[in-house]
Structures are given as structure tokens and as C-alpha cells.
Amino acid sequence: FLQEFEQWLCDARTSVKECGDHSGDAHIIEEKLQKLEEFLTRASVGQNKLDVAVAEGNKLVPYLPKPSASQVQQQLANSQEEWQSFLNQCQRNKRTLADCAEELTSFESLHKNLSLWLQQAEGRMATESIGENTRNIPVMQVEVERMEDFYEEIQGRR
């Protein structure tokens, strides 16, 4: 039973491994978050497998020689710790991904609004005949490029 649980845990780790990587655009982050949430709703399957393994192991312990009994108890304790650690990591990843998704969505919305405003401002400046305003277009162009570089940098760090 313990081997069955350990195999299930190994498969579970593999299935959510990419969810520990918090990089990507808002869509990718949302997909990772959804995948992790789906796994967490099925975590009870793993808990049930562990509970069965622990119960069966505890039934065997009284019939084993002391060194073997200690080894079985240690394996059971290690499996319980591994499971709890894995669940805790999944919860941390879920919180981090949710925070990233929220921040990225907010940032992308701000970026879109700023870009739209900047395009409108450039359009107004281009149509105005005041020579002084046309001198500001290169400055605004530099600012747009700076904001786009900043956005790309943020995307690259995620």
C-alpha cells in the first residue's frame, strides 16, 4: 500500500511540477493556477491512499521484529511528512500564482489604458499646429518605449 501511495505521490508531483514555475503571461499563469486547483480538489485521493498505507503498516508493526518495525514506522512517518510538505508547497504555489495572475491582469490593464491614452495624446499633438507641441512627440515616444521595455522586463522575470 505504501508503494502505491508513493507512486501516486510521484505522479502527482510530476503533474503539478510546472505550477511551481511562476513565469509566463496572464493566460499561462491562469492555466497553471487552474491545473493546481484541480489537483488540490483531488488531493483527498492521495490522503486516502496514505491513510490506508499507514493503517496497514500499523497492523503489521506488532508482528515484525523490532528493527523491521522501527523501519516501517519510520517509512510511514516519512511518507506522512512528504505528503504534508507537498500539500503545503501546492498551497503556497496556489497563493503565489493567484497573486501573480491578479498583478499581471492589473498591470496589463494599466498598460493598455496608458498605451491608449498615449496614442490619443500623440494623435492630438500631431493634429495641433502649435510647433512647441510637436517637439514633445519624441519625448513621449521615448516614454512609450520605456514603458514597453518595463513591461517586457516584468514579463521576463515571471
Residue pairs with C-beta under 8 A, 6 or more apart in sequence:
1 49
1 52
1 53
1 56
1 57
2 53
2 56
2 57
2 75
2 76
2 79
4 49
4 53
5 46
5 49
5 50
5 52
5 53
5 79
5 83
6 79
8 45
8 46
8 49
9 46
9 79
9 82
9 83
9 86
12 39
12 46
12 86
13 86
15 35
15 39
16 35
16 36
16 39
16 90
16 93
18 32
18 35
19 32
19 33
19 35
19 36
19 39
19 90
19 93
19 94
19 97
20 89
20 93
21 32
22 29
22 32
22 93
22 96
22 97
22 100
22 158
23 157
23 158
24 32
24 158
25 104
25 155
25 158
26 101
26 104
26 105
26 108
29 97
29 100
29 101
29 104
29 158
30 101
32 97
33 94
33 97
33 98
33 101
36 90
36 93
36 94
36 97
37 94
39 90
40 90
40 91
40 94
43 87
43 90
46 83
47 83
50 79
50 80
50 83
53 76
53 79
54 76
54 79
54 80
57 72
57 73
57 75
57 76
58 76
60 69
60 72
61 69
61 72
61 73
62 69
64 72
100 158
104 158
107 151
107 154
111 147
111 151
114 147
115 144
115 147
118 140
118 143
118 144
121 140
122 137
122 140
122 141
125 133
125 134
125 136
125 137
125 140
126 134
126 137
128 134
